[in-house]
Amino acid sequence: MFISNAFAQTASSGAAAPSGPLGSLTSFLPLVLMFVVLYFIMIRPQMKRQKEHRAMLDALAKGDEVVTSGGVMGKVVSLTESSVGLQIAAGVEVQIQRSYVVQVLPKGTMK
């Protein structure tokens, strides 16, 4: 035969797992604790960063000096709902997506 017989063994040694509603609760407690720790260590700070980034993007105005995620520095010359026009040199303007702006620099940083 291709499949051998399997015999179930009973747990005859030591203490048995607690039964009832309290026993099932204690078995899920480590999983719940891991999720709570994960939330406070990873998820919550990430949501806070996203909220701050969104607020920074909403506050963009013409004349702001910004840095993009690619490292390009420029001055905001035009704004639309989804894109930003950056002047990166005299007479050179590029259009980027608004979400690629990562930092607003203090005025006068670029010369």
N, C-alpha and C positions, 0 to 999 in steps of 0.2 A: 504494500500500500504506500501511496505517496505521502499521506498525512499521518503523522504519528499521533497517538492518543495523548491528550493533555489531561492532567489530573489537577484539580484545584486543591489547594492546601488551605486549611483553616488556620487562623491566627491563634495558636494555642499558647504562645509565649507572652508573658508580660501583661501589661494593662491594655484593655481594649479601648477603642476610641469612644469618647462620650457620645451618647445618642440623645436625640431630642433637638429642640430648637436652639438650645445653648451650644450644643456640639457643632452644629452647622455654622453658627455665627463665629465661633472661635476658629474654624477652619478657613473662613474668608477674611478674617481680621488682618493677616499679613498682606494680603492682596490690596485691601482697602488702604492700609497704611502706606504701602508703596506708591499707590496712586496719589495720595495726599502729599507725600514728600515730592513726587515728580511735579505736581502742580505748582507747589511753592518754589521749587528750585529752577524749573525750566519754563513752564508755560506762562506763569504770571509775569516774570520779568520780560519775556519776549513780547507779550501783549502790551506792556508799558512802553517798550521801545517803539513798537509800531504806532502807538497812539501819539508819541512825541514826534515821530517822523512825519506822520500825517498832518499834525498841527504846524510843523515847520514848512511843509509844502504849501499848505493853505495860506500861510503868512508871507509867501514870496511876493516881492514887488519889484518893479523896474528899478534898476540901479543897484540892486543887491549883488554882492560878489559871492560866488558859490564855487563849490568843488563837486565834480560828478564822481560817480562810482569808478569811472575809468581813470580818474586823476586829473582830468582837464579842469583848469581854473578859468573862470570867465565872469563877465558882468552881464546880468540879465537885461536884455533890451526889449524883449517882447514875451508876453504870456498868453497862452490859451488854456483851455480846460485840461488838455492832455499833454501839451508840450511847452518847452521853454526855449526862447531864442537867446543864445549866449554869444557875446562878442569876446572872442578869445585873443584877438589881435586887432590892430587898426584896420578896419575894412574887412575883417573876416568874421562872419557870423555863422554859427551852426545851430541846428534845431535838434534838441534832444527830448526824450520823454521826461515828463515831470518827475516821475518816480526815481530817475537816475541821479537826482540831486541828493547828495548825502550830507552836505554841511553848508551853512551860510557863514561866510567869513566876516570879520569885523570890517567896517568901512575903512578904506585906505590901505588895505592889505596889498592889493594889486596896484602896480604903477604903470 
